[in-house]
Amino acid sequence: MAFFRRIITATLAAGLLGVGPSHASEQKERLLFDVMFGGLHVADVVVAMDQSADSYQSSLTMRSRGVLDWIQNFKADMKSQGGFITTAAPIRTVPNIYSRAWSNPEVASEMTMRFDPVTGLGQGQERLFNPVTGVDLKPEDMPWNNRRPIMPVPDHLRAGAVDPIAAFVAARRQMLESGQKEVRVPIYDGRRRYDIISTIGQSRTYTIKDQPRELTPVTSRMEPVFGFEPDGEDRMRESSGTTLFTSDERFVPVQIILGNDLFSSVMNLVAECNTDPLPCDTFGQTQQQKPETN
């Protein structure tokens, strides 16, 4: 399960959710990615975004695949919705509600976080439970907490911080509309506080799956602020992501490279479901479950 938690964190750090042209008043995207680790197909990810000039709805859904699906059977769903304050400079992204759910055979989590419209303070409620029995589990008993007391993030660090999905909507819009080459966005995920620093590079030709394409790189790194164990802080600082976006006005991610010295994976865009909805419609289904096509 820790493997997939790192995949999700690194995916968000790479800015996967920053899709859609900066000047469009309205755009919808639904994109399917595979996740490769050590040459194995270990997961699929669907990213969806519906953005207008003054509001957004975005989501990320992950399902384990292949051998790891038999071992972990991991599922994760994240959603965020909110708006933009277009009179601010730079434009501010203001989330209203964020939800996150994940599960494996032994542990499941459901969390909803709402944001105060005046102060921007995020307040989340999380439930940990056994997905088979439904019995509640204690946060301090989770293996990633090392059985140390869990300190809540202080209000002054949460105020103004956005959820993980809203962070990448915000970073992308700031970079493309303000011309900034580097953007730092504060994030509160319901348990921890950290910053994402994203830097946009120069477009050039990359070869992806033997096909040359003109792409724009965006590199991202994470800076822990509060709520991390010392070794967790080190892993976060060592982790980075590079996303290669198309250099056209849609700015669609084509490849995402994630990892650190101990962990590395590659995600590739395999379907744009606005054009052909079937790959996303059958996402997460086994071959036996998928409808037959002529």
Backbone as a ProteinNet text record, in pm:
[ID]
protein_1_A
[PRIMARY]
MAFFRRIITATLAAGLLGVGPSHASEQKERLLFDVMFGGLHVADVVVAMDQSADSYQSSLTMRSRGVLDWIQNFKADMKSQGGFITTAAPIRTVPNIYSRAWSNPEVASEMTMRFDPVTGLGQGQERLFNPVTGVDLKPEDMPWNNRRPIMPVPDHLRAGAVDPIAAFVAARRQMLESGQKEVRVPIYDGRRRYDIISTIGQSRTYTIKDQPRELTPVTSRMEPVFGFEPDGEDRMRESSGTTLFTSDERFVPVQIILGNDLFSSVMNLVAECNTDPLPCDTFGQTQQQKPETN
[TERTIARY]
82	0	85.2	200.4	289.5	337	357	399	299.6	169.4	68.6	49.3	67.6	60.1	170.7	290.6	399.7	370.3	310.4	273.8	178.7	75.8	-22.4	43.4	123.1	189	279.9	359.1	451.3	376.9	266.3	185.4	134.1	83.9	35.5	149.2	266	381.2	423.8	405.4	445.4	349.6	236.5	145.1	54.5	22.7	-59.9	-195	-247.5	-382.9	-390.9	-282.3	-285.1	-315	-438	-473.1	-570.3	-575.2	-668.8	-598.9	-635.7	-568.7	-593.1	-494	-502.4	-605.2	-628.3	-717	-859.1	-884.3	-1018.1	-1117.3	-1239.4	-1343.1	-1404	-1390	-1445.9	-1372.1	-1337.7	-1276.1	-1296	-1322.1	-1333.4	-1227.8	-1164.3	-1064.7	-1087.8	-1066.1	-1064.3	-952.4	-851.1	-728.1	-696.6	-650.8	-614.2	-463.7	-401.9	-258.3	-232.8	-122	-74.9	40.1	64.4	173.6	266.7	392.2	492	596.6	629.3	731.1	816.7	946.6	1035.1	993.6	935.8	891.2	756.7	694.5	565.4	453.5	339.5	220.2	152.1	161.7	115.1	-14.3	-53.1	-174.6	-220.5	-345.8	-402.1	-455.9	-451.3	-499.5	-585.7	-701.3	-785.5	-791.2	-762	-770.2	-883.7	-970.6	-1081.1	-1080.2	-1112.6	-1118.5	-1225.8	-1303.4	-1405.7	-1382.1	-1326.5	-1284.6	-1344.6	-1394.1	-1440	-1354.8	-1390.1	-1311.4	-1316.3	-1425.2	-1438	-1461.9	-1458	-1478.2	-1407.5	-1391.4	-1329.8	-1386.9	-1384.4	-1405.1	-1300.2	-1229.2	-1121.8	-1114.3	-1067.2	-1058.7	-944.6	-899.5	-798.9	-846.2	-846.6	-887.3	-777.7	-735.4	-629.8	-679.7	-640.4	-667.8	-540.6	-508.5	-393	-419.4	-310.2	-320.4	-217.9	-237.9	-138.6	-113.2	14.8	53	20.4	45.3	20.1	-128.7	-213.1	-356.6	-395.3	-329.9	-357.1	-306.2	-192.6	-132.2	-200.1	-220.9	-266.9	-413.8	-461.5	-597	-625.6	-538.4	-544.8	-636.3	-717	-804.2	-790.9	-796.8	-792.8	-876.3	-950	-1032.9	-1016.2	-987	-970.1	-1049.3	-1120.6	-1200.4	-1187.1	-1188.9	-1186	-1272.4	-1340.9	-1414.4	-1403.7	-1407.9	-1393.6	-1401	-1344.3	-1351.8	-1222.6	-1225.6	-1110.7	-1150.5	-1061	-1078	-996.9	-1064.8	-995	-951.5	-1001.2	-960.2	-827.9	-780.3	-652.1	-537.2	-419.8	-299.8	-188.6	-149.7	-206.1	-343.3	-412.8	-544.5	-535.9	-629.4	-629.5	-724.9	-680.4	-764.6	-818.2	-951.9	-1015.6	-1100.1	-1050.9	-1130.6	-1248	-1355.6	-1471.5	-1474.3	-1453.4	-1461.7	-1365	-1305.3	-1210.5	-1243.8	-1245.1	-1269.6	-1162.9	-1129.7	-1027.6	-1069.2	-1062.3	-1092.6	-993.2	-942.7	-856	-877.7	-840.6	-856.4	-762.9	-722.7	-658.6	-729.6	-687.6	-763.8	-770.9	-679.2	-673.2	-716.8	-696.9	-724.2	-796.8	-891.2	-959.2	-970.1	-977.1	-987.8	-1088.3	-1167.5	-1258.3	-1241.9	-1214.2	-1191.2	-1259.2	-1324.9	-1384	-1331.7	-1287.9	-1236.6	-1311.9	-1358.9	-1427.5	-1345	-1357.3	-1276.4	-1364.4	-1324.8	-1396.4	-1383.9	-1495.7	-1488.7	-1421.8	-1411.6	-1351	-1203	-1171.4	-1033.6	-953.5	-1022.3	-953.2	-905.1	-948.4	-904	-971.4	-888.8	-941.1	-961	-1075.9	-1107.1	-1154.5	-1077.3	-1110.5	-1152.4	-1234.7	-1275.3	-1243.9	-1164.5	-1121.7	-1165.7	-1207	-1239.2	-1150.2	-1079.4	-1002.1	-1077.4	-1086	-1163.8	-1117	-1154.9	-1128.6	-1233.5	-1194.6	-1294.3	-1376.8	-1332.4	-1405.6	-1508.3	-1464.3	-1552.2	-1623.8	-1569.4	-1625.8	-1585.2	-1500.5	-1457.6	-1362.4	-1385.2	-1299.9	-1158.7	-1060.5	-920.7	-869.5	-767	-711	-593.5	-586.9	-475.3	-338.6	-328	-197.7	-152.9	-243.4	-207.7	-164.2	-172.4	-132.5	20.4	72.5	216.8	298	239	315.9	331.8	262.5	273.8	380.5	441.5	545.9	501.7	368.4	310.1	348.8	380.7	406.4	279.3	264.5	145.7	134.4	12.8	-11	-52.2	30.7	3	-78.9	-189.4	-267.8	-192.5	-215.5	-152.3	-214.7	-134	-189.3	-271.6	-368.5	-456.9	-379.7	-276.8	-207.8	-133.2	-103.3	-39.8	-142.6	-264.9	-370.1	-441.2	-451.5	-523.6	-453.6	-529.5	-474	-412.6	-389.8	-338.8	-454.5	-427.1	-530.8	-510.7	-609.9	-598.4	-503.9	-459.6	-360	-402.4	-529.5	-572.6	-582.1	-641	-651.6	-514	-413	-278.4	-224.9	-256.4	-198.8	-280.8	-409.9	-491.1	-435.9	-403.1	-352.9	-216.2	-124.7	11.5	13.6	-63.2	-63.5	-119.9	-229.6	-291.2	-199.1	-131.3	-36.9	75.1	133.3	245.6	205.6	89.9	52.4	-8.9	-69.9	-133.6	-48.8	43.2	128.2	265.5	299.8	431.7	540.9	503.8	603	664.8	796.9	867.1	864.5	849.9	845.5	732.1	657.7	541.7	546.9	522.4	512.9	368.9	310.8	172.5	167.9	105.4	92	-21.9	1	-96.4	-122.9	-250.4	-291.6	-377.6	-336.2	-406.2	-497.2	-523.1	-605.5	-525.3	-395.1	-309.6	-174.7	-124.5	8.4	6	108.6	123.9	256.7	252.8	375.3	353.8	462.2	457.9	500	444.5	489.3	550.5	672.4	741.1	754	693.1	692.1	763.4	844.8	922.5	898.7	863	837.3	964.5	994.4	1113.9	1081.7	1184.2	1169.1	1119.4	1030.7	982.2	1094.4	1095	1189.8	1135.9	1208	1163.2	1206	1108.7	1132.1	1082	1143.4	1096.5	1027	895.6	813.5	758.1	794.8	752.3	784.8	909	964.1	899.9	824.5	760	811.5	878.1	924.4	807.6	809.9	703.4	762.1	701.6	739.4	664.5	740.9	680.8	745.5	671.4	719.9	734.6	855.4	874.3	833.8	771.6	746.6	802.6	899.7	958.2	899.4	877.9	816.8	888.6	893.9	951.6	865.2	880.1	797.6	883.4	830.4	898.4	809.3	847.5	764.6	761.4	645.2	628	590.1	492.4	446	379.3	402.7	331.7	406.8	538.6	618.3	716.8	741.4	852.2	981.7	1095.4	1221.8	1257.9	1240	1273.6	1174.7	1048.3	950.3	984.5	1036.6	1080.7	1193.3	1287.8	1400.5	1351.7	1261.7	1210.2	1135.8	1059.8	985	1079.1	1180.9	1275.2	1352.8	1375.4	1450.7	1364.2	1232.3	1142.1	1120.5	1102.4	1075	993.8	936.8	860.8	882	881.3	888.2	773.7	692.6	581.1	609.3	590.8	608.7	470.7	443	314.7	325	214.5	210.6	231.5	295.4	328.5	219.9	104	-6.9	-88.7	-199.9	-278.6	-347.7	-363.1	-428.9	-336.9	-206.7	-108.8	-141.3	-161.3	-199.2	-74.2	-69.5	46.2	54.5	175.1	198.6	277.6	374.7	455	491.6	490.6	524.4	628.9	742.3	850.3	858.8	849.3	838.3	944.9	987.9	1069.7	1181.5	1263.8	1383.7	1486.9	1588.4	1692.7	1640.4	1529.4	1477.2	1352.6	1293.2	1162.2	1152.8	1112.9	1101.1	991.7	911.2	809	782.3	718	685.6	537.8	471.7	331.1	320.9	243.4	226.9	80	51.5	-84	-117.1	-223.7	-260.2	-393.2	-474.3	-601.8	-652.3	-703.9	-774.3	-922.7	-994.3	-1129.6	-1235.2	-1197.8	-1290.9	-1312.5	-1206.7	-1213.8	-1276.9	-1231	-1283	-1310.1	-1435.9	-1466.7	-1450	-1441.4	-1442.5	-1331.4	-1203.9	-1099.5	-1127.2	-1181.8	-1213.9	-1343.4	-1438.9	-1564.6	-1542.4	-1442.7	-1414.4	-1298.1	-1254.8	-1143.7	-1173.3	-1074.1	-1089.4	-1159	-1209.1	-1275.3	-1175.2	-1201.6	-1119.9	-1157.6	-1075.5	-1106.3	-1240.4	-1274.8	-1401.7	-1520	-1495.9	-1604.5	-1628.9	-1526.2	-1537.5	-1636.7	-1714.9	-1811.2	-1741.7	-1802.2	-1744.1	-1769.3	-1669.4	-1682.8	-1658.1	-1727.6	-1711.6	-1596.5
-120.3	0	125	122.6	238	273.2	170	193.3	282.9	252	329.7	467.7	478.8	610.8	700.5	644.5	723.7	759.8	666.6	693.9	812.5	813.5	922	1054.5	1056.5	1180.1	1232.7	1142.6	1185.5	1228.8	1161.3	1200.7	1342.6	1373.8	1509	1609.2	1571.9	1661.4	1692.2	1596.4	1616.9	1707.7	1740.6	1832.7	1768.8	1639.8	1570.1	1634.8	1699.3	1751.6	1887.5	1943.1	2073	2061.5	2035.3	2020.5	2128.8	2153.5	2252.3	2382.2	2448.8	2570.7	2686.2	2772.2	2879.1	2984.8	3006.1	3116.1	3070.9	2940.2	2891.5	2925	2967.5	2994.7	2865.7	2757.8	2630.3	2517.8	2414.7	2296.3	2175.5	2061.8	1935.3	1840.9	1767.1	1667.7	1540	1426.3	1297	1216.1	1183.1	1123.2	995.4	893.3	765	745.9	710.6	685.9	545.5	485	364.4	401.3	318.2	337.5	218.2	245	140.6	149.7	32.5	25.5	-97.7	-75.4	-187.3	-262.9	-193.5	-256.4	-326.1	-321.9	-386.7	-283	-320.4	-235.4	-259.1	-162.9	-185.7	-111.8	-12.4	63.2	142	183.5	276.8	397.4	512.6	637.2	710.8	755	843.4	979.8	1082	1220.6	1289	1357.4	1430.6	1573.4	1667.3	1807.3	1879.2	1959.7	2043.5	2184	2270.2	2402.9	2512.1	2616.8	2736.9	2854	2973.9	3090.4	3115.2	3073.8	3106.4	2986.1	2863.8	2746.8	2625.5	2521.6	2397.8	2279.8	2163.7	2035.2	1941.1	1870.1	1784.1	1659.5	1549.6	1424.9	1339.2	1249.5	1148.7	1015.5	912.5	779.1	681	598	499.2	359.9	261.7	122	41.3	-51.2	-137.9	-233.2	-279.4	-370.1	-481.3	-589.2	-694.5	-768.2	-805.5	-883.4	-808.5	-676.9	-600.9	-593.3	-608.9	-608.9	-730.8	-844.4	-963.7	-948.6	-874.2	-859.6	-748.7	-633.4	-514.2	-481.2	-500.7	-460.2	-319.8	-226.5	-89.5	-4.9	80	173.3	310.4	415.7	550.9	644.5	733.3	832.1	966.3	1069.7	1204	1302.2	1394.4	1493.5	1629.5	1733.9	1870	1958.9	2053.5	2153	2287.7	2392.2	2526.1	2630.7	2746.6	2856.4	2934.6	3041.3	3129.2	3273.2	3342.4	3486.2	3554.9	3595.8	3649.1	3793.3	3861.1	3999.9	4008.9	3895.7	3894.7	3880.8	3924.2	3910.4	3846.4	3722	3638.2	3584	3526.7	3468.7	3363.3	3367.6	3273.3	3157.7	3038.8	2920.1	2895.4	2887.3	2875.9	2748.5	2641.2	2518.2	2532.1	2462.1	2456.6	2326.3	2214.9	2084.2	1988.4	1903	1803.7	1670.2	1563	1430.3	1333.8	1239.7	1140.2	1006.8	900.9	766.8	669.7	580	474.3	347.4	234.7	108.2	3.4	-87.6	-212.2	-322	-446.6	-550.2	-534.2	-457.3	-449.1	-315.8	-207.6	-74	8.1	89.1	182.5	317.6	422.9	558.4	637.6	717.4	812.3	946.7	1050.8	1182.7	1289.9	1383.4	1499.7	1625	1720.6	1845.8	1963	2053.2	2173	2295.8	2398.9	2519	2638.5	2712.5	2832.7	2936.4	2991.5	3083.8	3216.8	3249.8	3377.6	3361	3265.8	3248.7	3151.6	3067.1	2964.8	2848.6	2840.8	2735.2	2603.2	2501	2370	2286.7	2220.7	2136.3	2001.5	1896	1764.4	1666.6	1570.8	1460.3	1330.8	1244.9	1120.7	1001.6	897.1	770.7	661.3	589.6	472.2	348.8	247.4	129.6	7.1	-109.2	-233.9	-249.8	-260.2	-264.4	-392.1	-496.2	-622.4	-623.4	-582.9	-588.4	-456.7	-346	-215.2	-159.6	-231.1	-186.2	-67.3	36.9	154.5	121.9	187.9	174	308.1	305.9	428	477.9	610.3	664.6	629.6	629.7	602.9	458.5	369.6	230.1	202.5	302.2	281.8	270.8	183.9	160.3	283.1	376	492.6	596.5	579.9	676.2	638.6	521.4	476.3	481.3	475.9	472.5	593.6	704.6	828.3	912.8	1002	1088	1170.5	1181.6	1258	1399.3	1495.6	1634.1	1700.5	1766	1835.4	1956	1984.4	2100.7	2227.6	2323.1	2446.2	2525.8	2601.7	2679.6	2774	2840.1	2940.8	2878.5	2748.1	2680.8	2626.5	2603.8	2553.9	2664.7	2783.3	2894.4	2934	2934	2972.4	2858.4	2743.3	2626.8	2557.8	2498.7	2433.6	2282.8	2210	2064.1	2021.2	1894.2	1851.3	1867.5	1844.7	1860.1	2007.1	2088.7	2232.2	2295.2	2239.7	2296.4	2296.6	2193.1	2183.2	2256	2271	2362.2	2503.8	2539.2	2673	2696.8	2599.1	2617.7	2636.3	2554.5	2564.1	2698.7	2741	2866.1	2984.9	2979.9	3088.9	3095.7	2980.8	2980.9	3029.7	2982.2	3013.5	3151.7	3205.3	3335.4	3450.1	3420.6	3527.5	3528.7	3420.8	3412.5	3372.2	3337.9	3295.7	3162.2	3152.4	3028	2930.6	2982.7	2897.2	2941.3	2844	2871.6	2781	2838.6	2762.2	2768.5	2651.4	2644.8	2570.1	2628.4	2560	2458.5	2339.9	2231.2	2177.2	2153.3	2080.1	1963.9	1840.1	1722.5	1657.1	1725.7	1671.1	1612	1590.4	1531.8	1602.5	1650.1	1710.1	1840	1921.5	2048.7	2047.1	2077.3	2083.5	2179.3	2215.4	2301.9	2223.4	2260.4	2209.4	2324.8	2304.6	2405.2	2350.9	2417.5	2372.1	2473.7	2422.5	2507	2463.2	2558.8	2528.2	2552	2460	2470.3	2506.8	2502.7	2536.5	2416.4	2440.3	2333.9	2282	2151.2	2090.8	1955.9	1890.8	1763.5	1648.6	1566.6	1444.2	1326.6	1211.2	1089.5	1001.3	985	904.2	786.7	665.3	543.3	552.5	590.6	598.8	706.9	796.7	904.2	1039.6	1118.7	1251.8	1348.4	1424.6	1520.6	1646.3	1759.6	1885.8	1896.9	1895.7	1891.8	1994.6	2034.9	2132.4	2065.6	2068.1	2003.3	2094	2034.2	2100.8	2009.8	2058.4	1980.5	2028.7	1934.6	1967.6	1897	1963.2	1903.9	1944.7	1868.8	1891.1	1934.4	2027.6	2078.6	2056	1964.3	1939.3	2059.5	2082.9	2195.9	2148	2054.7	2010.4	1873.9	1788.5	1661.6	1541.7	1554.7	1447	1391.6	1261.1	1201.2	1245.3	1247.6	1291.4	1216.2	1082.6	1008.4	1038.2	1068.8	1108.5	1241.5	1335.7	1463.2	1443	1355.7	1330.9	1270.2	1172.6	1109.6	1210.8	1299	1397.5	1495.3	1541.9	1636	1572.6	1441.8	1372.3	1336.2	1340.3	1302.4	1418.7	1386.4	1489.1	1427.9	1512.8	1466.4	1558.5	1501.7	1579.8	1537.8	1633.4	1608.2	1674.2	1597.4	1649.8	1677.7	1807	1850.9	1879.2	1861.5	1905.6	2057.2	2104.6	2247.4	2328	2267	2341.5	2406.9	2468	2542.1	2451.8	2323.5	2233.8	2198.1	2194.4	2165.8	2034.6	1928	1796.7	1717.8	1658.1	1576.6	1448.2	1415.7	1298	1192.2	1235.5	1142.6	1206.9	1126.2	1172.3	1077.7	1132.1	1053.2	1090.8	993.4	1016.5	940.3	994.5	910.9	980.5	896.5	939.3	827.5	823.5	722	580.2	565.9	433.8	395.9	492.5	470	546.3	477.8	543.3	475.1	555.1	499.3	596.7	546	626.3	608.8	719.8	716.1	769.9	702	742.1	762.3	866.6	889.9	782.5	708.2	600.5	626.1	718.8	747.4	884.7	958.1	1084.2	1053.9	1047.4	993	1091.3	1215.5	1305.1	1257.5	1198.6	1149.3	1011.2	921.3	785.4	753.8	756.5	739.3	597.3	496.9	357.8	324.8	363.7	326.6	377.5	497.4	550	490.2	460.3	400.4	261	188.6	52.5	50.2	165.2	175.2	96.4	17.9	-57.2	-190.3	-221.4	-348.2	-454.1	-578.9	-689	-718	-796	-831.1	-902.1	-985.1	-1056.1	-961.9	-848	-753.8	-661.1	-638.4	-539.8	-586.3	-491.3	-529.8	-572	-666.2	-711.7	-608.1	-593.9	-502.3	-578.5	-538.8	-606.6	-546.6
0	0	0	69.5	71.6	-68.3	-153.2	-290.9	-362.6	-353.2	-423	-360.6	-229.8	-168.7	-222	-241.8	-299	-444.1	-519.5	-658.3	-665.5	-580.1	-582.9	-547.6	-440.5	-399.9	-509.2	-568.2	-673	-798.3	-830	-945	-929.2	-810.4	-785.4	-790.5	-737.2	-740.2	-882	-971.7	-1110.4	-1185.9	-1124.2	-1188.3	-1290.7	-1272.9	-1369.3	-1388	-1285.8	-1294.4	-1362.3	-1403.9	-1468.5	-1615.9	-1654.2	-1794	-1835.3	-1966.3	-2018.7	-2052.1	-2161.3	-2203.6	-2108.2	-2092.9	-1994.3	-2030.5	-2160.5	-2197.9	-2227.4	-2221.2	-2256.1	-2146.3	-2186.8	-2087.8	-2036.9	-2115.3	-2072.2	-2141.2	-2066.4	-2126.3	-2036.9	-2101.3	-2030.7	-2085.3	-1995.5	-2034.4	-1954.8	-2019.8	-1952.1	-2015.2	-1935.8	-1986.4	-1910.7	-1983.8	-1924	-1933.4	-1820.2	-1813.5	-1760.3	-1806.4	-1740.2	-1647.3	-1547.4	-1452.9	-1465.6	-1500	-1519.2	-1408.2	-1352.4	-1248.1	-1275.3	-1300	-1330.1	-1454.8	-1551	-1673.6	-1664	-1545.2	-1525.3	-1521.7	-1576.5	-1571.6	-1437.8	-1344.8	-1208.1	-1175.3	-1254.8	-1223.3	-1345.2	-1341.1	-1439	-1363.9	-1428.4	-1368.7	-1469.5	-1426.1	-1507.8	-1441.7	-1519.8	-1474.5	-1548.5	-1476.4	-1537.4	-1486.7	-1576	-1536.4	-1616.7	-1547.9	-1609	-1555.6	-1639.8	-1593.4	-1680.2	-1612.3	-1680.4	-1633.2	-1673.2	-1633.8	-1484	-1416.5	-1274.6	-1183.6	-1237.5	-1151.7	-1210	-1125.9	-1172	-1093.9	-1156	-1091	-1148.3	-1061.4	-1109.9	-1023.3	-1083.6	-1009.8	-1061.5	-975.7	-1010	-953.8	-1038.2	-998.1	-1035.2	-939.4	-963.3	-927.3	-1010.2	-982.6	-1009.6	-918.4	-938.3	-1054.5	-1117.8	-1231.5	-1219.1	-1294.7	-1306.2	-1175.4	-1155	-1037.5	-909.2	-906.6	-785.4	-751.7	-852.8	-824.6	-741.7	-767.8	-688.6	-546	-530.5	-398.2	-318	-382.4	-310.7	-334.8	-459.4	-497.1	-445.3	-485.3	-434.3	-521.2	-455.8	-524.7	-458.5	-538.3	-483	-569.2	-503.9	-572.4	-500.4	-576.9	-520.9	-606.5	-541.1	-612.3	-544.9	-625.8	-572.9	-660.9	-596.5	-673	-603	-683.1	-627.1	-736.6	-708.6	-803.9	-811.7	-891.5	-910	-875.9	-807.8	-787.8	-896	-1001.7	-1119.8	-1103.4	-997.1	-975	-900.9	-847.2	-775.4	-874.6	-832.9	-915.1	-830.5	-859.6	-966.2	-928.6	-1027.1	-1004	-894.7	-799.7	-687.6	-713.5	-680.2	-683.5	-543.6	-530.3	-399.1	-395.7	-333.6	-325.9	-230.1	-260	-171	-91.8	-161.1	-97.3	-166.7	-87	-136.2	-70.1	-146.9	-90.4	-139	-52.3	-84.8	-24.2	-103.4	-53.1	-114	-32	-84.2	-2.8	-61.1	10.4	-45.8	40.8	2	81.5	74.8	145.3	296.6	358	503.6	561.8	488.5	541.4	435.1	479.9	391	460.9	381.7	435.9	355	424.5	360.6	430.1	353.5	411.7	327.1	394.4	328.6	397.1	317.7	373.1	309.7	394.9	348.7	385.3	302.4	319.2	354.2	458.4	498.1	385.5	335.5	222.2	255.5	384.4	424	456.8	543.8	589.5	502.8	425.1	347.9	431.2	557.4	646.6	610.3	584.1	552.1	676.9	686.4	800.9	749.3	778.4	726.7	834.4	795.3	881.3	808.3	873.7	810.9	893.6	824.9	889.6	832.8	920.1	883.4	930.8	846.9	884.4	806.5	856.6	786.6	677.1	549.4	441.7	439.8	508.1	511.5	624.2	744.3	861.8	889.6	837.6	867.1	1001.9	1077.1	1209.1	1195.4	1276.6	1273.2	1321	1260.5	1297.5	1348.4	1433.3	1490.3	1406.6	1380.8	1302.6	1360.6	1493.2	1554.6	1535.9	1494.8	1472	1328.3	1241.7	1103.9	1093.4	1006.4	1000.6	962.6	884.5	842.8	954.3	1065.4	1175.5	1277.5	1262.9	1355	1500.7	1522.3	1656.7	1742.3	1680.7	1755.1	1755.9	1854.6	1856.8	1729.3	1679.6	1557.6	1596.1	1563.6	1598.1	1487	1520.7	1417.9	1363.5	1236.5	1174	1230.4	1280.4	1338.1	1236.6	1290.1	1202.9	1111.9	1164.3	1083.5	966	973.2	860.3	761.7	808.5	720.2	644.9	705.6	642.4	512.6	403.7	274.8	196.3	261.7	189.6	117.5	2.7	-76.2	-73.6	-122	-125.4	-237.3	-238.4	-336.7	-481.9	-513.7	-652.7	-691	-604.5	-633.6	-651.4	-583.1	-591	-733.1	-808.7	-942.2	-1046.3	-1017.4	-1097	-1080.3	-954.9	-925	-985.5	-971.2	-1020.7	-1170.9	-1241.5	-1386.7	-1434	-1369.8	-1414.5	-1386.1	-1271	-1240	-1342.5	-1375.3	-1468.1	-1606.7	-1656.1	-1792.5	-1808.8	-1701.5	-1716.5	-1664.7	-1571.6	-1519.5	-1584.8	-1655.2	-1715.8	-1618	-1493.2	-1395	-1436	-1420	-1450.8	-1333.2	-1211.3	-1093.7	-1003.2	-952.4	-868.6	-746.1	-629.3	-504.8	-454.8	-424.3	-378.2	-245.4	-140.2	-10.9	-14.2	44.7	39.5	179	208.3	327.5	280.6	311.9	260.3	363.4	474.7	580.5	694.1	669	770.9	779.7	665.6	661.4	581.5	605.6	533.8	460.1	330.7	250.9	134.1	68.4	-48.7	-172.3	-286.9	-415.7	-492.7	-541.2	-621.8	-763.2	-859	-998.7	-1086.8	-1180.1	-1269.9	-1413.7	-1499.9	-1640.4	-1721.1	-1812.7	-1895.1	-2038.8	-2123.4	-2263.7	-2343	-2436.4	-2523	-2612	-2633	-2725.9	-2771.3	-2860.1	-2913.4	-2822.8	-2782.1	-2705.2	-2788.4	-2767.9	-2834.8	-2732.2	-2749.5	-2659.5	-2739	-2696.2	-2766	-2914.1	-2941.7	-3077.9	-3163.4	-3102.2	-3177.6	-3129.5	-3216.3	-3175.3	-3161.1	-3051.2	-3026.8	-2964.4	-2996.9	-2934.1	-2801.5	-2689.6	-2557	-2465.9	-2363.5	-2266	-2130.2	-2070.5	-1941.2	-1824.5	-1724.2	-1596.2	-1487.4	-1412.5	-1302.6	-1170.4	-1079.1	-950.7	-837.8	-724.9	-604.4	-485	-377.3	-258.3	-140.9	-62.2	56.1	177.3	270.6	389.2	481.9	544.3	635.9	775.6	785.2	917.7	904.3	1006.3	1014.4	962	940.1	883.3	985.2	976.4	1048	980	1053.1	991.4	863.8	862.3	741.3	629.9	667.2	567.8	504	582.7	528.2	427.7	462.2	371.4	240	247.6	124.8	39.3	104	27.3	-43.3	26.5	-35.4	-150.7	-140	-244.5	-365.2	-349.5	-458	-553.7	-680.1	-780	-893	-972.4	-1087.9	-1205.7	-1324.4	-1447.5	-1537.7	-1576	-1665.8	-1799.6	-1906.8	-2042.9	-2100.7	-2123.4	-2176.3	-2325	-2395.8	-2534.4	-2537.1	-2642.7	-2651.1	-2720.8	-2743.1	-2801.4	-2690.5	-2727	-2628.9	-2526.8	-2557.6	-2461.6	-2345.3	-2368.5	-2262.6	-2192.1	-2269.6	-2216.6	-2178.1	-2058.7	-2019.3	-2101.5	-2147.8	-2230.5	-2154.2	-2074.2	-1995.1	-1862.4	-1756	-1621.8	-1565.7	-1525	-1465.6	-1318.9	-1230.6	-1087.9	-1011.9	-896	-809.3	-736.4	-669.1	-598.5	-611.4	-523.4	-533.8	-512.8	-437.2	-405.3	-484.8	-552	-612.1	-743.7	-849.8	-979.3	-1060.9	-1129.4	-1217.2	-1331.3	-1434.4	-1552.3	-1582.4	-1612.9	-1653.7	-1795	-1878	-2017	-2050.6	-2126	-2175.4	-2278.4	-2255.8	-2347.9	-2417.6	-2367.9	-2433.8	-2394.1	-2492.9	-2469.3	-2488.5	-2378.9	-2381.6	-2429	-2453.6	-2522.7	-2665.8	-2723.5	-2860.9	-2866.6	-2778.8	-2771.2	-2625	-2580.9	-2438.2	-2385.8	-2474	-2428.8	-2329.6	-2352.8	-2255.6	-2114.4	-2102.1	-1969.6	-1915.4	-2003.9	-1960	-1902.5	-1953.7	-1907.5	-1809.3	-1763.8	-1669.3	-1542.3	-1498.4	-1375.1	-1390	-1509.3	-1530.6	-1575.2	-1541.5	-1591	-1735.8	-1801.9	-1940.4	-1950.6	-1848	-1852.1	-1836.1	-1764.5	-1740.5	-1857.3	-1941.6	-2046.7	-2154	-2206	-2309.4	-2437.5	-2508.7	-2633.6	-2741.8	-2829.4	-2942.9	-3070.3	-3176	-3305.1	-3383
[MASK]
++++++++++++++++++++++++++++++++++++++++++++++++++++++++++++++++++++++++++++++++++++++++++++++++++++++++++++++++++++++++++++++++++++++++++++++++++++++++++++++++++++++++++++++++++++++++++++++++++++++++++++++++++++++++++++++++++++++++++++++++++++++++++++++++++++++++++++++++++++++++++++++++++++++

